[in-house]
Amino acid sequence: MKKTFMVNGMKCMHCKVKVEDAIQSLKGINIVKVNLEDKSASVDYDENVVSVDDLKKAVSASGRYELIG
């Protein structure tokens, strides 16, 4: 499944990398592209392995970020 989420709290390249790494660290993630300018994350993932809640928890655990969508 491919889905684009909004990401609250990103302000710099360091933030972008932290969010990207947090999502990529989960099992079932195929491709992650985080865009700092429009504050979004496009994620291609296996919904049988990882859930949207898993994605949200990983992002919020990586810092002051919130995945919306």
PDB file of N, CA, C and O in Angstrom:
ATOM      1  N   MET A   1       0.852  -1.172   0.000  1.00  0.00           N
ATOM      2  CA  MET A   1       0.000   0.000   0.000  1.00  0.00           C
ATOM      3  C   MET A   1       0.894   1.230   0.000  1.00  0.00           C
ATOM      4  O   MET A   1       1.933   1.260   0.660  1.00  0.00           O
ATOM      5  N   LYS A   2       0.477   2.240  -0.748  1.00  0.00           N
ATOM      6  CA  LYS A   2       1.220   3.495  -0.762  1.00  0.00           C
ATOM      7  C   LYS A   2       0.305   4.587  -0.229  1.00  0.00           C
ATOM      8  O   LYS A   2      -0.838   4.727  -0.663  1.00  0.00           O
ATOM      9  N   LYS A   3       0.831   5.363   0.727  1.00  0.00           N
ATOM     10  CA  LYS A   3       0.035   6.415   1.350  1.00  0.00           C
ATOM     11  C   LYS A   3       0.933   7.602   1.674  1.00  0.00           C
ATOM     12  O   LYS A   3       2.110   7.440   1.995  1.00  0.00           O
ATOM     13  N   THR A   4       0.352   8.804   1.583  1.00  0.00           N
ATOM     14  CA  THR A   4       1.081  10.019   1.944  1.00  0.00           C
ATOM     15  C   THR A   4       0.472  10.605   3.209  1.00  0.00           C
ATOM     16  O   THR A   4      -0.743  10.769   3.316  1.00  0.00           O
ATOM     17  N   PHE A   5       1.333  10.914   4.156  1.00  0.00           N
ATOM     18  CA  PHE A   5       0.940  11.466   5.445  1.00  0.00           C
ATOM     19  C   PHE A   5       1.508  12.869   5.582  1.00  0.00           C
ATOM     20  O   PHE A   5       2.545  13.181   4.996  1.00  0.00           O
ATOM     21  N   MET A   6       0.845  13.704   6.342  1.00  0.00           N
ATOM     22  CA  MET A   6       1.402  14.994   6.732  1.00  0.00           C
ATOM     23  C   MET A   6       2.224  14.755   8.005  1.00  0.00           C
ATOM     24  O   MET A   6       1.894  13.887   8.813  1.00  0.00           O
ATOM     25  N   VAL A   7       3.287  15.526   8.169  1.00  0.00           N
ATOM     26  CA  VAL A   7       4.151  15.384   9.345  1.00  0.00           C
ATOM     27  C   VAL A   7       4.260  16.733  10.038  1.00  0.00           C
ATOM     28  O   VAL A   7       4.780  17.689   9.463  1.00  0.00           O
ATOM     29  N   ASN A   8       3.778  16.812  11.259  1.00  0.00           N
ATOM     30  CA  ASN A   8       3.910  18.031  12.067  1.00  0.00           C
ATOM     31  C   ASN A   8       5.216  17.990  12.839  1.00  0.00           C
ATOM     32  O   ASN A   8       5.639  16.932  13.305  1.00  0.00           O
ATOM     33  N   GLY A   9       5.853  19.147  12.973  1.00  0.00           N
ATOM     34  CA  GLY A   9       7.027  19.259  13.832  1.00  0.00           C
ATOM     35  C   GLY A   9       8.356  19.279  13.108  1.00  0.00           C
ATOM     36  O   GLY A   9       9.381  19.541  13.737  1.00  0.00           O
ATOM     37  N   MET A  10       8.383  19.012  11.804  1.00  0.00           N
ATOM     38  CA  MET A  10       9.655  19.030  11.071  1.00  0.00           C
ATOM     39  C   MET A  10      10.042  20.464  10.739  1.00  0.00           C
ATOM     40  O   MET A  10       9.232  21.238  10.229  1.00  0.00           O
ATOM     41  N   LYS A  11      11.317  20.811  11.042  1.00  0.00           N
ATOM     42  CA  LYS A  11      11.784  22.169  10.786  1.00  0.00           C
ATOM     43  C   LYS A  11      13.090  22.214  10.003  1.00  0.00           C
ATOM     44  O   LYS A  11      13.424  23.250   9.428  1.00  0.00           O
ATOM     45  N   CYS A  12      13.834  21.111   9.968  1.00  0.00           N
ATOM     46  CA  CYS A  12      15.147  21.132   9.335  1.00  0.00           C
ATOM     47  C   CYS A  12      15.484  19.758   8.746  1.00  0.00           C
ATOM     48  O   CYS A  12      14.715  18.807   8.878  1.00  0.00           O
ATOM     49  N   MET A  13      16.641  19.674   8.097  1.00  0.00           N
ATOM     50  CA  MET A  13      17.066  18.404   7.493  1.00  0.00           C
ATOM     51  C   MET A  13      17.251  17.318   8.546  1.00  0.00           C
ATOM     52  O   MET A  13      16.983  16.146   8.282  1.00  0.00           O
ATOM     53  N   HIS A  14      17.705  17.696   9.728  1.00  0.00           N
ATOM     54  CA  HIS A  14      17.871  16.727  10.809  1.00  0.00           C
ATOM     55  C   HIS A  14      16.515  16.091  11.150  1.00  0.00           C
ATOM     56  O   HIS A  14      16.426  14.881  11.357  1.00  0.00           O
ATOM     57  N   CYS A  15      15.475  16.907  11.206  1.00  0.00           N
ATOM     58  CA  CYS A  15      14.122  16.404  11.472  1.00  0.00           C
ATOM     59  C   CYS A  15      13.687  15.429  10.381  1.00  0.00           C
ATOM     60  O   CYS A  15      13.147  14.361  10.669  1.00  0.00           O
ATOM     61  N   LYS A  16      13.923  15.805   9.140  1.00  0.00           N
ATOM     62  CA  LYS A  16      13.552  14.972   8.004  1.00  0.00           C
ATOM     63  C   LYS A  16      14.202  13.596   8.107  1.00  0.00           C
ATOM     64  O   LYS A  16      13.548  12.572   7.908  1.00  0.00           O
ATOM     65  N   VAL A  17      15.497  13.585   8.419  1.00  0.00           N
ATOM     66  CA  VAL A  17      16.242  12.334   8.525  1.00  0.00           C
ATOM     67  C   VAL A  17      15.717  11.487   9.682  1.00  0.00           C
ATOM     68  O   VAL A  17      15.584  10.271   9.551  1.00  0.00           O
ATOM     69  N   LYS A  18      15.419  12.121  10.807  1.00  0.00           N
ATOM     70  CA  LYS A  18      14.901  11.371  11.964  1.00  0.00           C
ATOM     71  C   LYS A  18      13.571  10.707  11.640  1.00  0.00           C
ATOM     72  O   LYS A  18      13.358   9.546  11.988  1.00  0.00           O
ATOM     73  N   VAL A  19      12.670  11.434  10.975  1.00  0.00           N
ATOM     74  CA  VAL A  19      11.369  10.879  10.612  1.00  0.00           C
ATOM     75  C   VAL A  19      11.546   9.748   9.605  1.00  0.00           C
ATOM     76  O   VAL A  19      10.930   8.691   9.735  1.00  0.00           O
ATOM     77  N   GLU A  20      12.382   9.974   8.610  1.00  0.00           N
ATOM     78  CA  GLU A  20      12.634   8.960   7.585  1.00  0.00           C
ATOM     79  C   GLU A  20      13.219   7.685   8.213  1.00  0.00           C
ATOM     80  O   GLU A  20      12.774   6.578   7.909  1.00  0.00           O
ATOM     81  N   ASP A  21      14.210   7.851   9.081  1.00  0.00           N
ATOM     82  CA  ASP A  21      14.836   6.698   9.739  1.00  0.00           C
ATOM     83  C   ASP A  21      13.855   5.949  10.627  1.00  0.00           C
ATOM     84  O   ASP A  21      13.874   4.719  10.678  1.00  0.00           O
ATOM     85  N   ALA A  22      12.998   6.683  11.325  1.00  0.00           N
ATOM     86  CA  ALA A  22      12.017   6.054  12.215  1.00  0.00           C
ATOM     87  C   ALA A  22      11.062   5.159  11.425  1.00  0.00           C
ATOM     88  O   ALA A  22      10.760   4.040  11.840  1.00  0.00           O
ATOM     89  N   ILE A  23      10.600   5.657  10.301  1.00  0.00           N
ATOM     90  CA  ILE A  23       9.680   4.865   9.478  1.00  0.00           C
ATOM     91  C   ILE A  23      10.417   3.699   8.837  1.00  0.00           C
ATOM     92  O   ILE A  23       9.920   2.573   8.845  1.00  0.00           O
ATOM     93  N   GLN A  24      11.594   3.957   8.285  1.00  0.00           N
ATOM     94  CA  GLN A  24      12.354   2.915   7.593  1.00  0.00           C
ATOM     95  C   GLN A  24      12.759   1.781   8.538  1.00  0.00           C
ATOM     96  O   GLN A  24      12.984   0.659   8.082  1.00  0.00           O
ATOM     97  N   SER A  25      12.856   2.048   9.830  1.00  0.00           N
ATOM     98  CA  SER A  25      13.289   1.021  10.782  1.00  0.00           C
ATOM     99  C   SER A  25      12.220  -0.056  11.029  1.00  0.00           C
ATOM    100  O   SER A  25      12.519  -1.112  11.586  1.00  0.00           O
ATOM    101  N   LEU A  26      10.996   0.213  10.619  1.00  0.00           N
ATOM    102  CA  LEU A  26       9.916  -0.745  10.839  1.00  0.00           C
ATOM    103  C   LEU A  26       9.938  -1.851   9.792  1.00  0.00           C
ATOM    104  O   LEU A  26      10.303  -1.623   8.639  1.00  0.00           O
ATOM    105  N   LYS A  27       9.545  -3.048  10.209  1.00  0.00           N
ATOM    106  CA  LYS A  27       9.413  -4.156   9.265  1.00  0.00           C
ATOM    107  C   LYS A  27       8.188  -3.906   8.394  1.00  0.00           C
ATOM    108  O   LYS A  27       7.169  -3.400   8.864  1.00  0.00           O
ATOM    109  N   GLY A  28       8.301  -4.262   7.137  1.00  0.00           N
ATOM    110  CA  GLY A  28       7.186  -4.109   6.219  1.00  0.00           C
ATOM    111  C   GLY A  28       7.218  -2.823   5.423  1.00  0.00           C
ATOM    112  O   GLY A  28       6.311  -2.562   4.633  1.00  0.00           O
ATOM    113  N   ILE A  29       8.260  -2.006   5.620  1.00  0.00           N
ATOM    114  CA  ILE A  29       8.392  -0.751   4.883  1.00  0.00           C
ATOM    115  C   ILE A  29       9.197  -1.011   3.616  1.00  0.00           C
ATOM    116  O   ILE A  29      10.295  -1.564   3.676  1.00  0.00           O
ATOM    117  N   ASN A  30       8.653  -0.615   2.475  1.00  0.00           N
ATOM    118  CA  ASN A  30       9.354  -0.779   1.206  1.00  0.00           C
ATOM    119  C   ASN A  30      10.117   0.487   0.831  1.00  0.00           C
ATOM    120  O   ASN A  30      11.325   0.439   0.600  1.00  0.00           O
ATOM    121  N   ILE A  31       9.421   1.615   0.769  1.00  0.00           N
ATOM    122  CA  ILE A  31      10.035   2.885   0.364  1.00  0.00           C
ATOM    123  C   ILE A  31       9.476   4.012   1.236  1.00  0.00           C
ATOM    124  O   ILE A  31       8.277   4.060   1.513  1.00  0.00           O
ATOM    125  N   VAL A  32      10.353   4.909   1.660  1.00  0.00           N
ATOM    126  CA  VAL A  32       9.947   6.102   2.416  1.00  0.00           C
ATOM    127  C   VAL A  32      10.576   7.317   1.754  1.00  0.00           C
ATOM    128  O   VAL A  32      11.778   7.335   1.488  1.00  0.00           O
ATOM    129  N   LYS A  33       9.763   8.327   1.491  1.00  0.00           N
ATOM    130  CA  LYS A  33      10.267   9.601   0.979  1.00  0.00           C
ATOM    131  C   LYS A  33       9.638  10.708   1.813  1.00  0.00           C
ATOM    132  O   LYS A  33       8.428  10.929   1.764  1.00  0.00           O
ATOM    133  N   VAL A  34      10.476  11.398   2.577  1.00  0.00           N
ATOM    134  CA  VAL A  34      10.003  12.499   3.415  1.00  0.00           C
ATOM    135  C   VAL A  34      10.374  13.807   2.728  1.00  0.00           C
ATOM    136  O   VAL A  34      11.518  14.000   2.317  1.00  0.00           O
ATOM    137  N   ASN A  35       9.400  14.700   2.607  1.00  0.00           N
ATOM    138  CA  ASN A  35       9.600  15.987   1.964  1.00  0.00           C
ATOM    139  C   ASN A  35       9.494  17.077   3.027  1.00  0.00           C
ATOM    140  O   ASN A  35       8.430  17.295   3.607  1.00  0.00           O
ATOM    141  N   LEU A  36      10.602  17.750   3.271  1.00  0.00           N
ATOM    142  CA  LEU A  36      10.641  18.784   4.300  1.00  0.00           C
ATOM    143  C   LEU A  36       9.824  20.012   3.897  1.00  0.00           C
ATOM    144  O   LEU A  36       9.165  20.622   4.740  1.00  0.00           O
ATOM    145  N   GLU A  37       9.863  20.374   2.628  1.00  0.00           N
ATOM    146  CA  GLU A  37       9.177  21.587   2.164  1.00  0.00           C
ATOM    147  C   GLU A  37       7.662  21.515   2.358  1.00  0.00           C
ATOM    148  O   GLU A  37       7.055  22.461   2.860  1.00  0.00           O
ATOM    149  N   ASP A  38       7.052  20.400   1.963  1.00  0.00           N
ATOM    150  CA  ASP A  38       5.594  20.310   2.142  1.00  0.00           C
ATOM    151  C   ASP A  38       5.208  19.502   3.376  1.00  0.00           C
ATOM    152  O   ASP A  38       4.033  19.212   3.603  1.00  0.00           O
ATOM    153  N   LYS A  39       6.225  19.142   4.175  1.00  0.00           N
ATOM    154  CA  LYS A  39       6.022  18.446   5.453  1.00  0.00           C
ATOM    155  C   LYS A  39       5.156  17.204   5.295  1.00  0.00           C
ATOM    156  O   LYS A  39       4.133  17.037   5.958  1.00  0.00           O
ATOM    157  N   SER A  40       5.614  16.331   4.379  1.00  0.00           N
ATOM    158  CA  SER A  40       4.875  15.102   4.115  1.00  0.00           C
ATOM    159  C   SER A  40       5.814  13.911   4.088  1.00  0.00           C
ATOM    160  O   SER A  40       7.028  14.050   3.942  1.00  0.00           O
ATOM    161  N   ALA A  41       5.219  12.739   4.232  1.00  0.00           N
ATOM    162  CA  ALA A  41       5.954  11.480   4.132  1.00  0.00           C
ATOM    163  C   ALA A  41       5.151  10.538   3.252  1.00  0.00           C
ATOM    164  O   ALA A  41       4.009  10.204   3.569  1.00  0.00           O
ATOM    165  N   SER A  42       5.748  10.111   2.150  1.00  0.00           N
ATOM    166  CA  SER A  42       5.131   9.121   1.282  1.00  0.00           C
ATOM    167  C   SER A  42       5.727   7.770   1.658  1.00  0.00           C
ATOM    168  O   SER A  42       6.943   7.583   1.642  1.00  0.00           O
ATOM    169  N   VAL A  43       4.853   6.842   1.993  1.00  0.00           N
ATOM    170  CA  VAL A  43       5.308   5.550   2.494  1.00  0.00           C
ATOM    171  C   VAL A  43       4.666   4.431   1.672  1.00  0.00           C
ATOM    172  O   VAL A  43       3.447   4.382   1.508  1.00  0.00           O
ATOM    173  N   ASP A  44       5.501   3.547   1.167  1.00  0.00           N
ATOM    174  CA  ASP A  44       5.040   2.338   0.489  1.00  0.00           C
ATOM    175  C   ASP A  44       5.317   1.204   1.473  1.00  0.00           C
ATOM    176  O   ASP A  44       6.470   0.925   1.805  1.00  0.00           O
ATOM    177  N   TYR A  45       4.257   0.560   1.932  1.00  0.00           N
ATOM    178  CA  TYR A  45       4.425  -0.440   2.993  1.00  0.00           C
ATOM    179  C   TYR A  45       3.461  -1.610   2.814  1.00  0.00           C
ATOM    180  O   TYR A  45       2.475  -1.525   2.082  1.00  0.00           O
ATOM    181  N   ASP A  46       3.775  -2.699   3.503  1.00  0.00           N
ATOM    182  CA  ASP A  46       2.934  -3.894   3.500  1.00  0.00           C
ATOM    183  C   ASP A  46       1.977  -3.785   4.687  1.00  0.00           C
ATOM    184  O   ASP A  46       2.387  -3.942   5.837  1.00  0.00           O
ATOM    185  N   GLU A  47       0.709  -3.517   4.404  1.00  0.00           N
ATOM    186  CA  GLU A  47      -0.276  -3.323   5.473  1.00  0.00           C
ATOM    187  C   GLU A  47      -0.563  -4.600   6.261  1.00  0.00           C
ATOM    188  O   GLU A  47      -1.217  -4.547   7.303  1.00  0.00           O
ATOM    189  N   ASN A  48      -0.081  -5.749   5.775  1.00  0.00           N
ATOM    190  CA  ASN A  48      -0.213  -6.998   6.527  1.00  0.00           C
ATOM    191  C   ASN A  48       0.877  -7.141   7.586  1.00  0.00           C
ATOM    192  O   ASN A  48       0.778  -7.988   8.474  1.00  0.00           O
ATOM    193  N   VAL A  49       1.909  -6.317   7.491  1.00  0.00           N
ATOM    194  CA  VAL A  49       3.039  -6.385   8.421  1.00  0.00           C
ATOM    195  C   VAL A  49       3.069  -5.193   9.370  1.00  0.00           C
ATOM    196  O   VAL A  49       3.362  -5.344  10.556  1.00  0.00           O
ATOM    197  N   VAL A  50       2.766  -4.009   8.844  1.00  0.00           N
ATOM    198  CA  VAL A  50       2.850  -2.778   9.641  1.00  0.00           C
ATOM    199  C   VAL A  50       1.548  -1.991   9.473  1.00  0.00           C
ATOM    200  O   VAL A  50       0.980  -1.927   8.383  1.00  0.00           O
ATOM    201  N   SER A  51       1.093  -1.400  10.566  1.00  0.00           N
ATOM    202  CA  SER A  51      -0.158  -0.635  10.529  1.00  0.00           C
ATOM    203  C   SER A  51       0.132   0.863  10.565  1.00  0.00           C
ATOM    204  O   SER A  51       1.252   1.283  10.855  1.00  0.00           O
ATOM    205  N   VAL A  52      -0.883   1.655  10.269  1.00  0.00           N
ATOM    206  CA  VAL A  52      -0.752   3.113  10.357  1.00  0.00           C
ATOM    207  C   VAL A  52      -0.421   3.501  11.793  1.00  0.00           C
ATOM    208  O   VAL A  52       0.377   4.412  12.013  1.00  0.00           O
ATOM    209  N   ASP A  53      -1.016   2.829  12.767  1.00  0.00           N
ATOM    210  CA  ASP A  53      -0.700   3.117  14.172  1.00  0.00           C
ATOM    211  C   ASP A  53       0.776   2.862  14.470  1.00  0.00           C
ATOM    212  O   ASP A  53       1.395   3.619  15.219  1.00  0.00           O
ATOM    213  N   ASP A  54       1.347   1.802  13.891  1.00  0.00           N
ATOM    214  CA  ASP A  54       2.775   1.527  14.070  1.00  0.00           C
ATOM    215  C   ASP A  54       3.617   2.666  13.512  1.00  0.00           C
ATOM    216  O   ASP A  54       4.595   3.089  14.128  1.00  0.00           O
ATOM    217  N   LEU A  55       3.225   3.159  12.339  1.00  0.00           N
ATOM    218  CA  LEU A  55       3.943   4.274  11.722  1.00  0.00           C
ATOM    219  C   LEU A  55       3.874   5.510  12.610  1.00  0.00           C
ATOM    220  O   LEU A  55       4.886   6.172  12.842  1.00  0.00           O
ATOM    221  N   LYS A  56       2.684   5.818  13.102  1.00  0.00           N
ATOM    222  CA  LYS A  56       2.497   6.998  13.954  1.00  0.00           C
ATOM    223  C   LYS A  56       3.313   6.892  15.233  1.00  0.00           C
ATOM    224  O   LYS A  56       3.934   7.867  15.656  1.00  0.00           O
ATOM    225  N   LYS A  57       3.316   5.719  15.850  1.00  0.00           N
ATOM    226  CA  LYS A  57       4.076   5.526  17.090  1.00  0.00           C
ATOM    227  C   LYS A  57       5.571   5.681  16.854  1.00  0.00           C
ATOM    228  O   LYS A  57       6.265   6.297  17.663  1.00  0.00           O
ATOM    229  N   ALA A  58       6.073   5.130  15.757  1.00  0.00           N
ATOM    230  CA  ALA A  58       7.505   5.222  15.458  1.00  0.00           C
ATOM    231  C   ALA A  58       7.924   6.669  15.238  1.00  0.00           C
ATOM    232  O   ALA A  58       8.978   7.094  15.710  1.00  0.00           O
ATOM    233  N   VAL A  59       7.102   7.419  14.525  1.00  0.00           N
ATOM    234  CA  VAL A  59       7.425   8.826  14.248  1.00  0.00           C
ATOM    235  C   VAL A  59       7.387   9.649  15.532  1.00  0.00           C
ATOM    236  O   VAL A  59       8.290  10.448  15.778  1.00  0.00           O
ATOM    237  N   SER A  60       6.364   9.468  16.345  1.00  0.00           N
ATOM    238  CA  SER A  60       6.280  10.261  17.582  1.00  0.00           C
ATOM    239  C   SER A  60       7.377   9.880  18.571  1.00  0.00           C
ATOM    240  O   SER A  60       7.810  10.718  19.362  1.00  0.00           O
ATOM    241  N   ALA A  61       7.831   8.629  18.538  1.00  0.00           N
ATOM    242  CA  ALA A  61       8.904   8.191  19.437  1.00  0.00           C
ATOM    243  C   ALA A  61      10.261   8.743  19.012  1.00  0.00           C
ATOM    244  O   ALA A  61      11.206   8.739  19.801  1.00  0.00           O
ATOM    245  N   SER A  62      10.365   9.217  17.771  1.00  0.00           N
ATOM    246  CA  SER A  62      11.655   9.708  17.281  1.00  0.00           C
ATOM    247  C   SER A  62      11.902  11.180  17.632  1.00  0.00           C
ATOM    248  O   SER A  62      12.990  11.703  17.394  1.00  0.00           O
ATOM    249  N   GLY A  63      10.904  11.832  18.187  1.00  0.00           N
ATOM    250  CA  GLY A  63      11.057  13.240  18.546  1.00  0.00           C
ATOM    251  C   GLY A  63       9.705  13.906  18.664  1.00  0.00           C
ATOM    252  O   GLY A  63       8.696  13.247  18.917  1.00  0.00           O
ATOM    253  N   ARG A  64       9.686  15.191  18.485  1.00  0.00           N
ATOM    254  CA  ARG A  64       8.435  15.962  18.608  1.00  0.00           C
ATOM    255  C   ARG A  64       7.708  16.021  17.273  1.00  0.00           C
ATOM    256  O   ARG A  64       7.373  17.099  16.781  1.00  0.00           O
ATOM    257  N   TYR A  65       7.471  14.862  16.700  1.00  0.00           N
ATOM    258  CA  TYR A  65       6.840  14.793  15.391  1.00  0.00           C
ATOM    259  C   TYR A  65       5.513  14.048  15.485  1.00  0.00           C
ATOM    260  O   TYR A  65       5.319  13.193  16.349  1.00  0.00           O
ATOM    261  N   GLU A  66       4.617  14.388  14.586  1.00  0.00           N
ATOM    262  CA  GLU A  66       3.308  13.749  14.568  1.00  0.00           C
ATOM    263  C   GLU A  66       2.960  13.420  13.112  1.00  0.00           C
ATOM    264  O   GLU A  66       2.988  14.286  12.237  1.00  0.00           O
ATOM    265  N   LEU A  67       2.635  12.156  12.883  1.00  0.00           N
ATOM    266  CA  LEU A  67       2.211  11.705  11.561  1.00  0.00           C
ATOM    267  C   LEU A  67       0.701  11.804  11.487  1.00  0.00           C
ATOM    268  O   LEU A  67       0.002  11.262  12.342  1.00  0.00           O
ATOM    269  N   ILE A  68       0.185  12.495  10.468  1.00  0.00           N
ATOM    270  CA  ILE A  68      -1.250  12.705  10.331  1.00  0.00           C
ATOM    271  C   ILE A  68      -1.716  12.097   9.025  1.00  0.00           C
ATOM    272  O   ILE A  68      -1.140  12.337   7.964  1.00  0.00           O
ATOM    273  N   GLY A  69      -2.770  11.306   9.125  1.00  0.00           N
ATOM    274  CA  GLY A  69      -3.327  10.718   7.914  1.00  0.00           C
ATOM    275  C   GLY A  69      -3.717   9.297   8.074  1.00  0.00           C
ATOM    276  O   GLY A  69      -4.202   8.680   7.126  1.00  0.00           O
TER     277      GLY A  69
END
